Amino acid sequence: MPSSDHRPASLIPGGAVFPHRHLTGIEGLQPHEIAFLLDEAEGWIAANRERGTPDKRLAGLTQINAFFENSTRTLLSFEIAGKRLGADVVNMHAAQSSVKKGETLIDTAMTLNAMRADVIVIRHMSSGAVRLIADKVDCPVLNAGDGRHEHPTQALLDALTIRRRRGTIHNQRVVICGDVLHSRVARSNILALTALAAEVRVCAPSTLMPPAIERMGVTPFIDFDAALEGADVVMMLRLQTERMAGGYVPSTREYHLRYGLTLKRLARAKADALVMHPGPMNRGVEIDSNVADHAERSAITEQVEMGVAVRMACLDVLTRRSRGVEGWA
Amino acid sequence: MSGALHFRNARIICAEGGERHGDLFVADGRIVDSARGAETIDCRGALLMPAIVDLGVASIDRAAFRAGGIVRVGLMPDQSPVLDEPGIVQRSALIGRPDLWIHPIAAATRGLAGTDLAEMAICASAGARAVGTGRGWITDSGVMARVLAYARDLGLTVVAHSEDAGLVGDAVATEGETATRLGLPAAPALSEPLAIARDLMLTEAADARLHLRQVTTAAGFELVRAAKRRGVRVTCGITPAHLLLSDNAMSDFRTFTRLSPPLRSEEDRRAALAALADGTIDVLCSGHDPRGPEEKRLPFADASAGAAGAVTLLPLALGLARDGHLSLERLSALLSRNPAAVLGIDAGSLQPGAEADIMLVDQNAPWQISADTLPGTAGNTPFDGLPVQGRVLRLFKGGRELG
């Protein structure tokens, strides 16, 4: 089992190892705090595989998944994570919520708070929305994606996948390719991977490249082939259907021509390079099926598995104070 | 007839008369050379300045204007309903009197839709002092050309907003590291000079008069500077926010820093200070746009743009003077004389014969800006918590003290 890259020489006992009430983003986390969450997640992978005596440490706690934006897999992942830990999980979908009736986000947050949730998981279409709610409620808040801003558990599960498959994150050359401009996955991954000392390259056409992205410690590439040279990890981003219509890229086939990950292209990366995708994939657009389904190279289904483990770890760690876990109270 | 006043021991600042120490007399609502039987007001060396003429406020907020030393405002046309009907223009021109004189900026196009010319002459006869594009840019160059030509015929200044609508799209921030880190929809700062370049060329061709309500970018100032040199009849303004804050103030998604135009880079901010010093900027205004929590306690991109600025305009301006960016004399021109000139009104001076719109200011009085206690309808200031100096001690409109 590979060990953490940045484990501090002596772990401070108790809550000091992760002194955050919420997980609103990777920004603000120290490298050793990220590594701590990854270490915690490692433990849940085995537990999930063995399915022995269930560990219901969150029994009696109410977890509300407040999803203001549609999601299938992230919602499912958080729900399974909560239920595996014994929490009572309630899902609130925007479609069936009073948000549609004009209730403000703050009022919704106050309502959830008044229902005495023990942990709230939020996805929202506006950048900064999760932090806004976190400031108003008494319980821990987990960001499940806010606008183009952050998606921290995705970055953690990606980091965990890389660490397990490559042995380390340190000095790994990671290429993040696709709609970086609109991607919260890209932002959180950039923050997490640069914090853990990976070499991060981002690749996109200029229409989908955020300005001043190099200020986040990454190297921007227009040419995908050049970006792939010597890569250890190739992380493809989903091209949203609404961006394919001509506003940002002329067509899906032209996008595939320049930025689609084919086996031929993948040959430019290291022979054992890892292929990742946060899903859901557009097969034949940003990634070819024979790459996505490549038994040795693709880590895409493993990412999904790591997602549950990482979310279990986050739910556990963030509720330790309220559960009075020794050293955390 | 109001009582005569004798201000003594005052440090008198006026854009026209310069700075002097001594006495100022008021009789029959106007500045005079001397007055008999005047009530004496000992100023104890405090500043005596023309009251502020605030060009381009978004709403009428008496308590904020009173506290900020503002006795005349140029009211933006994007009211509800839009200032494009004589009845509405006349009503807004009169509702503030006698304490607050509102000079409506009528809509340049009907409903501010940017397609058909509004009834500028009729609105002018109802009290409009200029016409404007409101918070938006007229996207159709043909319409803007006709607006400028028609307003020129009437001797009206066109007050324009300068952001290219196509480049801006749904942006709420300026492109740069901060917007990228926060994941906010952002537009290049270029959207401003692009809009300014077109409007300057159209203004020059029509020999019209243009006032750019807010110029905030280095390239924008460069265009205005060059146009002035060519003799184009253009003036431009700015608010303290763009002189004192750059886009990194948006970190933490503070919606009080969501402004229109958005905060710019540090380089642009420095260019604004340089434009203030070299005379490119003519008007310093508050851009007063109070927004309550229902419009600001939202995710950044969903919050309304705008800041409450009336109360903080004077102390922040005095701070710029204290830091050596401009003299008090020029400060008074930016706050009072120049905006009055843009509106074509006789105000903003302490010369004999001028209307006695006067503020007595303690330029050293320290206080802390607080969103919670700011006078006015809302406290959405990007300067929340900032310690400042300068308070209006007494305020006079037409020689009559405002309580």
Interface residues (C-beta under 8 A of the other chain):
Chain A: E27 T104 L105 I106 H124 S126 S127 G128 A129 R131 L132 D146 G147 R148 H149 E150 R184 R187 P210 P211 A212 I213 R215 M216
Chain B: E175 G176 E177 A179 T180 R181 L182 G183 L184 P185 A186 P188 D252 F253 E294 R297 L298 P299 F300 A301 D302
